[in-house]
Amino acid sequence: LFAPGDTIDDLGWYTRGGLGIPQGGRSHQENRVFQMLRSGGRHDDRDALVVFNGTLDEQEITLPPAHGLDWLLVMDTAWSSPTDGGVSVPADLGSLPTTLEVVPATSTVVLEPQSMQVLLSVAPATPR
């Protein structure tokens, strides 16, 4: 489902390779590593990407193209604390810190076993 003028689904599910998961594919064992992308285009807001590794092994994941923007890594459950990623929860409630790791669009990231990462686009999504 596309919002008017948007180029990506409002909510999309992706494989570890950054490709859309086919209908019924989420129940397949190979998709225990997957991504959920929420477009910010409808709300003139940032895209949100949540990357899941439900396996017992470290996994490489290629991020989907989304709107072509780089990403900010805002949370990784492999961190012992949000401060490991430059997040000071009380200080950053109203805005994102400038110390967040920038992850290039469509790059490959490594997730620790049984972990997840939350990424936000570096700027609000402007559908092409």
C-alpha positions in Angstrom: 0.0 0.0 0.0 1.6 3.2 -1.2 0.7 6.7 0.2 -0.1 9.2 -2.5 3.2 10.3 -4.1 5.3 7.8 -2.3 7.6 5.2 -4.0 7.7 2.6 -1.3 5.1 0.7 0.7 3.8 2.4 3.9 5.0 -0.8 5.7 7.2 -3.3 4.0 8.9 -6.6 4.9 12.4 -7.5 3.5 14.8 -10.4 3.5 18.3 -10.3 4.7 19.3 -9.4 1.2 17.1 -6.3 1.1 14.5 -7.8 -1.2 10.8 -7.9 -0.5 9.6 -11.0 1.3 7.1 -12.7 -1.0 3.5 -13.4 0.1 3.6 -16.2 2.7 7.4 -16.0 3.0 7.5 -14.7 6.6 6.8 -18.2 7.9 9.9 -19.8 6.1 12.9 -20.7 8.3 15.3 -18.8 6.0 13.4 -15.6 7.0 14.4 -15.6 10.7 16.6 -12.7 9.6 14.3 -10.0 8.3 13.6 -6.3 8.1 10.6 -4.1 8.6 10.5 -0.7 6.8 8.0 2.0 7.7 7.9 4.8 5.2 7.9 8.3 6.7 6.7 9.8 3.4 3.1 10.0 4.3 3.9 12.1 7.4 6.8 14.1 6.1 8.9 12.2 8.7 11.9 9.9 8.8 11.7 6.4 7.5 12.1 3.7 10.2 13.9 0.4 9.6 14.0 -2.4 12.2 16.4 -5.3 11.4 15.9 -8.6 13.2 18.3 -11.5 13.6 16.3 -14.4 15.1 19.2 -16.9 14.7 21.9 -18.2 17.0 24.6 -16.9 14.6 26.0 -13.5 13.6 24.3 -12.5 10.3 25.1 -10.1 7.5 22.1 -8.1 6.3 21.8 -5.8 3.2 19.6 -2.8 3.9 16.7 -2.2 1.5 16.9 0.9 -0.8 13.9 2.7 0.8 14.1 6.4 -0.3 17.8 6.3 -0.9 18.7 8.1 2.3 21.5 7.1 4.7 20.5 5.7 8.1 21.2 6.6 11.7 21.7 3.7 14.1 19.5 4.7 17.1 19.4 1.3 18.9 21.1 -2.0 18.9 20.1 -4.7 21.4 23.7 -6.0 21.3 24.7 -2.8 23.1 25.0 -3.2 26.9 23.5 0.3 27.2 22.1 3.0 24.7 25.1 5.1 25.6 27.3 2.5 23.7 25.7 4.0 20.5 25.9 7.6 21.6 22.3 7.8 23.0 21.7 9.6 26.3 18.1 8.8 26.9 17.2 11.8 29.2 19.1 14.3 27.1 17.9 13.0 23.7 14.1 12.8 24.2 13.3 15.8 21.9 15.9 15.3 19.2 18.4 12.8 17.9 22.0 13.1 19.1 24.7 14.2 16.6 26.9 11.3 17.7 24.9 8.5 16.2 26.6 6.2 13.7 25.7 6.9 10.1 25.0 3.8 8.0 25.1 4.3 4.2 21.9 3.4 2.3 21.8 -0.2 0.9 25.0 -1.1 2.9 25.5 -4.4 4.6 25.5 -4.5 8.4 26.3 -7.3 10.8 23.8 -8.3 13.6 24.8 -10.2 16.6 22.8 -13.5 17.4 19.3 -12.9 18.6 19.4 -9.1 18.3 17.8 -6.2 16.5 18.7 -2.8 15.3 16.5 0.3 14.9 17.6 2.8 12.2 16.0 6.1 11.2 16.7 7.9 7.9 19.1 10.8 8.3 16.3 13.2 7.1 12.6 13.2 6.6 11.5 11.1 3.6 10.7 13.0 0.5 9.1 10.7 -1.9 10.5 10.9 -5.4 
